[in-house]
Amino acid sequence: MDFRAACYGVGLMHGNDETGGVASPSDETLMRRVGRGDRDAFVELVRRHQGGVVNFFRRMGDSKDAEDLAQETFLRLFRYRKQYRPTAKLTTFLYLLARRTRIDHLRKLERRQRLREAVAGEAEIERSVRDGGRALKDRAVEALAELSEEMRSVVVMSVFQGLKYREIAEIMDIPVGTVKTRMFHAVRRLREVLNDA
């Protein structure tokens, strides 16, 4: 079963919510059917809950990304279809998935912001060294000397040697995330030193 086709088949994020006069099966029954590969059961679950999930994200302040986050939540529900056990209401499980989706989304945004700041900081250091007068260059060299060996190595390899974070991580035998963290702290420390000078 193709998840995205199923979502678009029900008009996910477009508010199609028509119901017939026949008694509907419970969410848990539908989820068991989804686990056995029943596409129509999944379509029905998405129809029932898409509005509530989108509204959850909007009310949490994610208006711009609410529909994408809802789609990711239903994708996660689909991935867990075979592991799902009806120990609680399906909506409880669905909003647990929605909450985790939102947390992951916020972490991703935070990582992007840190990376933007690090890149901006690198450019600032490079400009200071390249465009500044002799006194500014001397202050930059002094500030660089004040960094720990680990942070100084990352700055030198990235800013002065032009290496990518992945390459620095390989050279230093550390994760790329550690390289980014060291660069972030190094840039912050260099700014403090240069602003105090």
CORSUL-V299654 format. One record per residue. SS is DSSP state (H for helix, E for strand, L for the rest). OMEGA is omega in degrees with one decimal (NA if undefined). NEAR is the number of other C-alpha atoms within 8 Angstrom. Layout:
BEGIN
SS:OMEGA:NEAR
SS:OMEGA:NEAR
END
This chain:
BEGIN
L:179.1:5
L:-174.8:5
H:-175.6:8
H:177.7:6
H:178.8:7
H:179.8:12
H:-179.0:12
H:177.8:8
H:178.4:8
L:-178.5:11
L:179.0:9
L:179.7:13
L:179.5:8
L:168.6:5
L:175.5:8
L:-176.0:8
L:-180.0:6
L:177.6:4
L:178.3:4
L:-178.6:4
L:-178.3:4
L:178.5:4
L:-176.6:4
L:175.0:4
L:179.7:6
L:176.3:6
H:-177.2:9
H:177.2:9
H:178.5:8
H:-178.3:13
H:176.1:13
H:178.4:10
H:176.5:10
H:178.5:13
H:178.5:10
L:175.5:7
L:-178.4:7
L:-178.2:9
H:-178.8:9
H:178.6:6
H:178.1:11
H:177.5:13
H:179.9:12
H:178.3:10
H:179.0:11
H:178.5:12
H:-176.7:12
H:-166.1:8
H:-175.7:8
H:-179.3:12
H:-180.0:10
H:-179.1:7
H:177.5:11
H:179.3:13
H:176.2:9
H:-178.1:8
H:178.5:15
H:-179.4:11
H:177.3:8
L:176.9:6
L:-177.8:6
L:-174.5:9
H:-175.7:8
H:-175.1:6
H:-172.0:8
H:-176.8:12
H:177.4:9
H:-179.9:7
H:176.7:13
H:179.2:13
H:177.6:10
H:178.4:9
H:178.7:12
H:175.5:10
H:177.5:9
H:177.0:9
H:179.7:10
H:179.3:10
H:-178.0:7
L:-172.0:8
L:-177.2:11
L:179.7:7
L:-175.2:5
L:173.8:9
L:-175.0:4
L:176.8:7
L:175.6:4
L:177.8:6
L:178.9:9
H:-179.1:9
H:176.6:6
H:179.3:8
H:-178.6:9
H:-179.3:11
H:170.3:9
H:177.2:8
H:179.5:11
H:179.5:12
H:178.5:8
H:177.4:8
H:-179.9:11
H:178.7:10
H:178.4:8
H:179.0:8
H:-179.6:8
H:177.1:8
H:179.2:8
H:178.3:8
H:179.9:8
H:178.2:8
H:179.1:8
H:-179.7:8
H:178.3:8
H:179.2:9
H:177.6:10
H:180.0:8
H:179.3:9
H:179.8:12
H:177.9:8
H:178.4:8
H:177.8:10
H:-179.4:11
H:179.8:9
H:178.8:8
H:-178.5:11
H:178.2:10
H:-179.5:9
H:-178.1:11
H:-174.8:10
H:-170.5:7
H:-174.1:6
L:175.9:10
L:-178.1:6
H:-177.8:6
H:179.4:7
H:178.0:10
H:178.5:12
H:178.3:8
H:179.5:10
H:178.9:13
H:178.4:8
H:179.8:8
H:178.4:11
H:-179.6:9
H:-179.5:8
H:179.9:6
L:173.7:12
L:-180.0:7
H:-178.2:6
H:-179.2:8
H:-179.6:12
H:179.8:12
H:-179.3:8
H:-179.5:12
H:-178.3:12
H:-178.2:9
H:-177.1:11
H:-172.2:12
H:-172.6:12
H:-179.1:8
L:176.8:7
L:-179.8:7
L:176.2:9
L:-179.5:7
H:-179.8:10
H:179.9:7
H:178.7:8
H:179.1:14
H:178.8:13
H:-179.0:9
H:-175.7:6
H:179.8:6
L:177.5:6
L:177.7:8
L:178.0:8
H:178.7:10
H:178.1:6
H:176.6:9
H:-179.0:13
H:-179.7:11
H:179.8:8
H:179.0:11
H:179.3:12
H:-178.8:12
H:179.0:9
H:-179.3:12
H:179.4:12
H:-179.5:9
H:179.1:9
H:177.3:12
H:179.8:8
H:-177.3:8
H:-177.7:9
H:178.7:10
H:179.0:6
H:-174.0:5
L:NA:5
END
